[in-house]
Amino acid sequence: QVQLVESGGGLVQTGGSLILSCAASGITFSINAMGWYRQAPGKQRELVATINRLGITNYADSVKGRFTISRDNAKNTMYLQMNSLKPEDTAVYYCKSSGLLPGTDYWGQGTQVTVSS
């Protein structure tokens, strides 16, 4: 199994920045892709950004140009640099790891990001 622990959330004003971290432990060599997802109150969880083992990234249109996902394989840690934050970015942000085999997706416990207007 893989254990994921997010950190770095908090309260920030509109236009501010935050860096989220996701530290992975356990059977980390099995991880292929990792990603950030978020869930706002009353809404479904949505994809924010993903990065695979080769460093290929994918972003939701709503965060392109503002957020940057990165990954340090040596430290088994993934990051999300969030700039130019907007109130609509307010959500609980979750880290996810995906393995190559079925049933090897894991989620972190989530970290709250609140952007005040």
VMD Tcl script that draws the C-alpha trace (Angstrom):
set ca {
  {0.00 0.00 0.00}
  {0.87 3.66 -0.34}
  {0.26 6.28 2.32}
  {-0.13 9.92 1.29}
  {0.06 12.95 3.58}
  {-0.77 16.43 2.31}
  {0.43 19.66 3.88}
  {0.62 23.35 3.08}
  {-3.01 24.37 3.01}
  {-4.29 27.47 4.73}
  {-5.99 30.83 4.39}
  {-4.76 33.28 1.77}
  {-6.09 36.45 0.19}
  {-7.12 36.73 -3.44}
  {-4.03 36.95 -5.62}
  {-1.86 35.18 -3.08}
  {0.16 31.98 -3.36}
  {0.42 28.65 -1.57}
  {2.50 25.53 -2.03}
  {0.94 22.17 -1.28}
  {3.06 19.08 -0.63}
  {2.15 15.41 -0.75}
  {4.57 12.99 0.85}
  {4.25 9.35 -0.16}
  {5.41 6.37 1.87}
  {5.00 2.62 1.66}
  {5.31 0.79 -1.66}
  {6.26 3.97 -3.52}
  {8.03 2.20 -6.38}
  {4.60 1.07 -7.53}
  {3.44 4.64 -8.12}
  {3.01 5.61 -11.75}
  {1.06 8.83 -11.82}
  {0.19 11.28 -9.08}
  {-2.29 14.09 -9.02}
  {-4.09 16.81 -7.14}
  {-7.86 16.92 -6.93}
  {-10.13 19.31 -5.08}
  {-13.64 19.33 -3.71}
  {-15.54 22.48 -2.86}
  {-18.59 22.41 -0.57}
  {-21.59 21.01 -2.40}
  {-19.58 20.09 -5.46}
  {-18.04 16.93 -6.86}
  {-14.35 16.23 -6.55}
  {-12.54 17.49 -9.63}
  {-9.12 17.05 -11.18}
  {-6.67 19.91 -10.71}
  {-3.45 18.53 -12.17}
  {-1.62 15.27 -12.74}
  {1.97 14.26 -13.35}
  {3.27 10.87 -14.39}
  {6.54 9.12 -13.71}
  {8.11 10.75 -16.77}
  {7.10 14.21 -15.62}
  {4.36 14.70 -18.18}
  {1.75 17.03 -16.73}
  {-1.91 17.74 -17.29}
  {-3.97 20.64 -15.91}
  {-7.59 21.58 -15.57}
  {-8.40 24.58 -17.74}
  {-9.38 26.56 -14.66}
  {-5.85 26.45 -13.23}
  {-3.67 26.55 -16.36}
  {-1.09 29.30 -16.13}
  {-1.63 29.72 -12.39}
  {-0.80 26.32 -10.86}
  {2.30 24.20 -11.37}
  {2.56 20.54 -10.42}
  {5.94 18.95 -9.82}
  {7.34 15.77 -8.43}
  {10.56 14.79 -6.68}
  {10.85 11.04 -7.18}
  {13.90 10.81 -4.93}
  {11.92 12.30 -2.04}
  {8.65 10.60 -2.99}
  {7.00 13.99 -2.78}
  {4.68 15.88 -5.09}
  {4.04 19.60 -5.02}
  {1.44 22.05 -6.24}
  {2.53 25.65 -6.58}
  {-0.61 27.78 -6.62}
  {-0.34 31.42 -7.73}
  {-2.90 34.13 -8.40}
  {-5.39 32.35 -6.19}
  {-9.08 33.13 -6.55}
  {-12.00 32.61 -4.16}
  {-13.26 29.87 -6.48}
  {-10.08 27.91 -5.72}
  {-11.37 27.41 -2.17}
  {-11.70 23.68 -1.57}
  {-10.24 20.67 0.16}
  {-7.28 19.55 -1.93}
  {-6.52 15.85 -2.14}
  {-3.43 14.03 -3.30}
  {-3.85 10.82 -5.29}
  {-1.39 8.19 -6.42}
  {-2.10 5.69 -9.16}
  {-0.29 2.45 -9.79}
  {-0.14 0.39 -12.96}
  {-2.22 -2.42 -11.51}
  {-5.98 -2.27 -10.85}
  {-6.88 -1.38 -7.29}
  {-3.69 0.52 -6.60}
  {-5.08 4.03 -6.37}
  {-4.64 5.77 -3.04}
  {-5.84 9.09 -1.61}
  {-4.53 11.42 1.05}
  {-6.69 12.86 3.81}
  {-6.94 16.29 2.20}
  {-5.83 19.79 3.11}
  {-8.07 22.86 3.22}
  {-7.31 25.85 1.02}
  {-9.38 28.95 1.61}
  {-9.04 32.07 -0.54}
  {-10.65 35.18 0.88}
  {-12.02 37.92 -1.35}
}
mol new
graphics top color blue
foreach p $ca { graphics top sphere $p radius 0.5 }
foreach p [lrange $ca 0 end-1] q [lrange $ca 1 end] { graphics top cylinder $p $q radius 0.2 }
display resetview
